[in-house]
Amino acid sequence: MFTWFLDRLKEPSSWAGLSALALALGLNESEWSAIGNAGAAIAAAVAVVLKERAA
């Protein structure tokens, strides 16, 4: 499930869909920026915890 979610985040259409959802919900630029910053913080925390794959 987690791998599926990460794979979807790699697709540009997922980001376009999130942007469209934010517009539909009426989020302004500063709110969308805060959400993006929170997402970046979560991604950074996950990157610290996950083990790298062997080559």
C-alpha angles and dihedrals in degrees: 000000000000091000090051090052092050091048090054091051089058091061119090091217090064091058091046089052092050090051091050090049091051091052091048090052090050098244114165126219096269093049091049089049091053090051090050091050091050090050090051091051091051091048090051092051091049091049090055092051102041121090117233120245120251114252 
